[in-house]
């Protein structure tokens, strides 16, 4: 079963479920994936702090989920 992330998930929870997400989030500019703040920030909050719009966040979550789904196929 693939890991599915949501905007409301804590970044630390996502990275524990799938360490691969650290690299993916970092590629989108969310360097907080490796930061101690990842235990406090949701994907949406972290992305917003890094200047992403709601549309960009939605696209990022969709693209990461699509990539994670490939690991199961």
C-alpha positions as CSV (number, residue, x, y, z in Angstrom):
1,X,0.0,0.0,0.0
2,X,1.5,3.4,-1.0
3,X,2.2,6.1,1.5
4,X,-0.2,9.0,0.7
5,X,0.5,12.4,2.1
6,X,-1.9,15.3,2.8
7,X,-1.3,19.0,3.2
8,X,-2.4,18.6,6.8
9,X,0.2,16.0,7.7
10,X,3.1,16.9,9.9
11,X,6.3,16.8,7.9
12,X,8.0,14.6,10.5
13,X,5.2,12.0,10.2
14,X,5.6,11.9,6.4
15,X,9.4,11.5,6.6
16,X,9.1,8.7,9.1
17,X,6.6,6.8,6.9
18,X,8.7,7.3,3.8
19,X,12.3,8.6,4.1
20,X,12.2,9.2,0.3
21,X,9.9,12.2,0.9
22,X,12.8,14.1,2.5
23,X,14.5,14.3,-0.8
24,X,11.3,15.1,-2.7
25,X,10.2,17.9,-0.3
26,X,13.7,19.3,-0.4
27,X,13.5,19.4,-4.2
28,X,10.4,21.7,-3.8
29,X,12.4,24.0,-1.5
30,X,11.1,22.6,1.8
31,X,14.5,22.2,3.4
32,X,12.6,21.9,6.7
33,X,12.1,18.2,5.9
34,X,15.6,17.8,7.6
35,X,15.0,20.5,10.2
36,X,13.9,20.2,13.8
37,X,10.8,22.3,12.9
38,X,9.4,19.4,10.9
39,X,7.8,18.1,14.1
40,X,5.8,21.3,14.3
41,X,5.0,22.2,10.7
42,X,2.4,20.6,8.4
43,X,3.2,20.3,4.7
44,X,0.9,23.2,4.1
45,X,2.4,25.4,6.8
46,X,6.0,24.7,5.8
47,X,5.3,25.3,2.1
48,X,3.4,28.5,2.9
49,X,6.4,29.7,5.0
50,X,8.6,29.0,1.9
51,X,6.4,31.2,-0.2
52,X,4.3,28.6,-2.1
53,X,0.8,29.3,-3.1
54,X,-2.2,27.0,-2.4
55,X,-2.1,25.9,-6.0
56,X,1.6,25.1,-5.9
57,X,1.1,23.2,-2.6
58,X,-1.7,21.1,-4.1
59,X,0.4,20.4,-7.2
60,X,3.4,19.4,-5.0
61,X,1.3,17.0,-2.9
62,X,-0.2,15.4,-6.0
63,X,3.2,15.0,-7.7
64,X,4.8,13.5,-4.5
65,X,1.8,11.1,-4.1
66,X,2.2,10.0,-7.8
67,X,5.9,9.4,-7.2
68,X,5.3,7.4,-4.0
69,X,2.6,5.3,-5.8
70,X,5.3,4.2,-8.3
71,X,7.1,2.5,-5.5
72,X,4.2,0.1,-5.0
73,X,3.7,-0.8,-8.7
